[in-house]
Amino acid sequence: MRTITATSASRGFSELLSAVEHGDVVTIVRGGRAVAELRPIERHTLAALRSRLPGEPVFDDAMAAGIAEATSLLTNEATDPWDDD
């Protein structure tokens, strides 16, 4: 992790983004105080999710069918719950 001033960050923002894109974490300071931290975004993948949920049930065909059935009941139509029709 490296630390740079806000002035340096603004002057070399493109290079700063390239460094972050390659995995660097950068703390930006202004007036001697840390005000921001730039880090690569976390990519959310199914494998990453599974690694965070050890012991949790895996989605199977029955669960997928249940989700599909439940979502098929949803509509985008605006309905009035007080309408007697």
N, C-alpha and C positions, 0 to 999 in steps of 0.2 A: 504494500500500500504506500502511496506517495501523497504528499501534501503540497498544494500549490496555492498561491494567492489568487483572489478573484480577478485581479488585473491580468495575471499570467493566463488564467483560464479563458478570459474573454479574448485575449490577443491570439491565443493558439487553440481556439475551440475545436477546429477541425482535427488537429493532431491529437487533442485530448480525447475526442470521440473515438478516434482510431485506436488509441491505447486502451480505452474502456472496452471497445469491441473485441479486442484481443485478450481480455481477461483482467486488465488492471483495475484496481479500485483506487479512486482518487478522492481525497478530502480537500475541499476548497475552504480557505480561510479568508476572512475579511477583518481587518483591525485586530489581528491576532487570535480571533475566535473562529472555531470551525462552524461553518454555516450550511455546508452541503456535502453530500457524499455521492459521487457518481460511481456506479457499478454496473456490470453487464446485467441485462434482464435475465430472469430465470425462465428458461424454456420449459413449458409444461408439456410433458409427454406422458403417454400411458405408462411407460416403464418407470418414469420418475414417480408417478402417482402410486403405482404398485409398491415401489420400494419404501414409500412413506406409510403405507398401510399394512404392515405385516400382520398376518392373522385375520385380516378382514376377508369376507367372502369375495370371490372373484365374480364379476358379471358373467352369467351363463345365458344360454338361450332362453330359459324360462324367465329370467329376470328381464332380459331384453324384450321379450314378448309382453310381459306385464307393463313395462314402461311404454311400449308402443300402444298398448290398449288404453292405458290411462291418458296418454297425450292425444289419442284420437277422440276422446270425449271433450277436449278443449276446443273452443271456437274463438275466432277473433271478432265475432259479431257482438256489438254492444246491445245488451238486453237490459230491460228494466225489471229488477227483481220484484217490483210492486205491481207490475202489469198482470192482469187476471187472464190474459189469453192462454 
